Amino acid sequence: MRNTRSVQLFSKLLSAITLAAMIFSAFLAGNIGSAQALGGRAARSTQEDGNTLFYFAEGKRIQLTPSLSWISVKFTSDDPAAQSAAVGGFGAMLGSLDQARPILFGNITLLPLKANVTEQALLEGIQSLRADKENFSQVNPVFQTPDAEMALTDEFIATFPSDFSMDDIDAINAFHNVELVDSILGQDNTFLLRVASGVDVLAMANLYQQSGVALHSAPNFVRIVKINPTEGQTGQYVGPMAGTNDTYYPSQWHLNNNQQYGSGTTNDADIDAPEAWDRTTGSSSVIIAVIDEGVDLAHEDLSSKLVAGYDATGLGSGGGPSGDDAHGTNVGGLAAASSSNGLGVAGVCQQCRIMPVRIAYSDMFGYWVTNDATIANGITWAYQNGASILNNSWGGGLEATVINTAISNAKTLGRGGKGSVVVFSAGNSNSSVSYPAYLDSVIAVVASNLCDQRKKPIADVCNGYEYWWGSNYGSPVDISAPGVWLYSTDITGAAGYTPGNYFAEMNGTSGAAPIVAGVAGLVLSLDSNLTAIEVQTILQNTADDVNGGGYDVEMGHGRVNAYRAVQAVTTSGFTISGDAGIGGATLTYTDGTVKTATADSNGLYSFQIPSGWSGTVTPTKTGYEFTPISRSYTSVGADQPNQNYAAAVPIVNLLQDPSFEDYTPSTHWVETSTNFVTPLCTIADCTNGAGTAGPRTGSVWAWFGGTTKDEASSVTQTVVFPTGTANLRFYLWIGRADSGRGAADQFTVTVDGVVVFTADATEMSAYSSYTMVNLDVSSFADGASHDIAFAANTSGQMVNFNLDDITLAEAIPTFTDVPLDYWARSYIERLYNSGITRGCGSNPLTYCPLDSVTRTQMAIFILRGIHGSGYTPPEASGTVFSDVTTSTFGAAWIEQFALEGITSGCGSGKFCPNDYVTRAQIAIFLLKGKHGSTYVPPAASGDFADVPVGSFAADWIEQLAAEGITSGCGGGNFCPSQNVTRDQMAVFLVKTFNLP
């Protein structure tokens, strides 16, 4: 609810608005003279004179230097012919539209300037283009810095005083015809704002700052940066070598350098990773956020390490990259790739997890494109969602208050007030340290070479013959790490830097930073109570002083040493860590006195015990039961990672001996058999069912068949059913059978002789391992006794029906991670019962309701909704999309999805199979799936506050709501850019296709 403040405050507000108006008038008046001095040009806003091109950061006025290569425009038309004609009208100043650079942020275009354009001609030209309102809604200079281009859009960012209410802020914005676009994460009273068409955004941002209506105000600069050298050459693959069994570990000299690239390099110019791993390989409770251009979410060496990610760009990838944007995937692998898994590379912090946070994309020229609001939101989201360490392998451009504030907040508020460790690369231009690395609040990382020196632009083996770049240096430098010839992960398949899944030539301070982040992860794995400042102190104090004499501007405190860093952590013991199975679980253990640790919101936990500790760890949380119930430890002498539990809502099982473990023979189950081969078997009596099955849990199971004789056998129990609802759940495995098997070999479940389930030997492929069956038997739920019988007829063909772990309860969730009170449970279970999905994991069955849905998964879901659960598409040709080969997961479904006209891909002949689907996109896909590919919805009328009429998919979104498939995301909004999660997808599919 909005606050209407007092008359006194309203008077203050009116004064502020009046002052703003006066200053704006003064701006205009003051520039009339400037205009006349430049030759009688028409009056302009203050920002159109080269002497008054400036903005504010941290209250300081910072001069801007206009680029003489580009200007920024926003066209009024999307028609290329109209745009070309508009540009042609200014041919004396502008180059060809073919050389333009489209920028997704702000929907602007950078137009090339003709050679030899002067600054005065540029400013005059901008005024002329602004006068052409028919073709251009925004025209602005692009500003040049030593390491980036800074472009303007129609957006700026303002922080208002804490005592201004939203009513106050709305009044200020309305007075200036400024639109409030969005709030900035984690920064009170800070908003992204948009000026009206034709208004000078730089002048408006400065007006808000200088008038005093805003504490801080500056353009939402688009930053266009050359991030990483990335081209180079390395020696051949070398090895093997002791340490891990990862394929390319022998070539990872930064972890262990034994001069594998030649005698001209320096032995041991590495971080001593194997020595550090003897003490700790990290903890899964330590999360390293890779704030970059996205991390490959399906990479074989990364996917198991990922926690939920975030796409701050609004492009809906869930933290994944686009196209060939491999930089973040490289960075993630260096910090924390899966290790000792027999493939790929080793990460520095082997057990740490990775949080992919996307803040940028690479354009067609190989430049990084982002903006200030996106960067600030990405940093904030990371620390607010549990990131222990924020790795930033990027930098460049001018300082921004909104970014500084996000970094400062991470350093002070992250990890419950202990602070997230913030790491930045120093830059690669062989000059002074880039922004934001030069800030005191971050760890600035220099790149070292194979000879333990600062990487310099020299063509020798020490510098990897990479003569075109050198590491930045100077007084802001804190520490250094290897930054050339780094073997790491690449985007899977043809995309990325190479056609394979790994890249041998990652380099630059972009590569050095995640190495330091990984070492910080090892340190926090040993002592999660360290503050961010204490972690930085340990890293600096234990670095190898390779230049001698202590701190220097070339290498900072020295080259990071992982072994010395972990040795310096003054803990008297080891770490127990893992996934508790549910967020907020309490883990109780005895360490002299009873102590507890609490899992974070993702379920991750970590705590320390003394060396030699023996005891028991027991997880608890109201309303949940855990598997295993507890874990026991004896004389602990090493870290205990991956100590994981599964959490589920407890169920009162009405059956006695549901897993047959009281078999002596069982007093609870009545067995029958025509040949006296009774079903219940122990491992001791039946081994494991002649190699075909065995018990699912415990040592006893029911084994029907398995003989050469015709057999009819059963197990029966009399049970009092609950009143109201009842579910019967069990696990079935149809084992080996000869070629003569058929429908006559049948397994049945009956209640009082009424058949409630059947399966026969022809369905063996569907039950090739223990598969859960969950039956609604509410029709018998009358509070009376009923006979439940599990029986089988086998024909002598060696058919096996194997049964274990039976549950009868008032209600049983199908999926262990979708409890009975979960908001979308009924839809998820209807989706399962319809055969559309079998979940995301088995034994136990899980659905992963909060995971985002990929475009491939979406294609499968919708085609099954259209054609039924038994539908199988034709084989894929591999020719429909350039990024979908015949071996791509779901290729046949993807191609059929396109052939039915539901999609044409994601652009440029691609499908983007691993990208996540947004809520706006799913509206189109669902309605085309329901009504046909030619369907066109009615025009939108503005039903949702965040879906303006005329915006992307507005018509489809409103029709989806009109058909009762969704009511939005709450508060009158639809959240069109949010990823569709699997629980939302279940609701959409059930409602769209009326699934039973």
Buried (B, 14 or more C-beta within 10 A) or exposed (E): EEEEBEEEBBEBBEEBBEBBBEBBEEBBEEBEEBBEEBEEBEBBBBBBBBEBBBBBBEEEEEEBBBBBBBBBBBBBBEEEEBBBEBBEEBEEBBBEBEEBBEBBBBBBBBBBBBEEBEBEBBBBBBBBBBEBEEBBBBBBBBBBBEBBBBBBBBBBBBBBBEEBBBBBBBBBBEBBEBEBBBBBBBBEBBBBBBBEEEBBBBBBBBBBBBBEBBBBBBBBBBBBBBBBBBEBEBBEEBBEBEBBEBBBBBBBBBBBBBBBBEEEBBEEBBBBBBBBBEBBBBBBBBBBBBBBBBBBBBBBBBBEBBBBBBBBBBBBBBBBBBBBBBBBBBBBBBBBBBBEBEBBBBBBBBBBBBBBBBBBBBBEEEBBBBBBBBBBBBBBBBBBBBBBBBBBBBBBBBBBBBBBBBBBBBBBBBBEEBBBBBBBBBBBBBBBBBBBBBBEBBBBBBBBBBBBBBBBBBEBBBBBBBEEBBBBBBEBBBBBBBBBBBBBBBBBBEBBBBEEBBBBBBBBBBBBBBBBBBBBBBBBBBBBEBBBBBBBBBBBEBBBBBBEEEBBBBBBBBBBBBBBBBBBBEBEBBBBBBBBBBBEBBBBBBEEEEBEBEBBEBBBBBBBBEEEBEBEBBBBBEEBBBBEEBBEBEEBEEBBBEBBBBBBBEBEBBBEBBBBBEBEEBEBBEBBBEEEBBBBBBBEEBEBBBEBBBBBBBBBBBBBBBBEEBBEBBBBBEBEBBEEBBBBBBBBBBBBBEEEBBEBBBBBBBBEEEEBBEBBBBBBEEBEBBBBBBBBBBEBBBEEEBEBBBBBBBBBBBBBBBBBBBBBBBBBBBBBBBBEEBEBBEBBBBBBBBEBBBBBEEEBBBBBBEBBBBBBBBBBBBBBBBBEBEBEBEEBEBEBBBBBBEEBBBBBBBBBBBEBEBBEBBEEEBBBBBBBBBBBBBBBBBBBBBBEEEBEBEEBEEBBEBBEEEBBBBBBBBBBBEBEBBEBBEEEEBBBBBBBBBBBBBBBBBBBBEBE
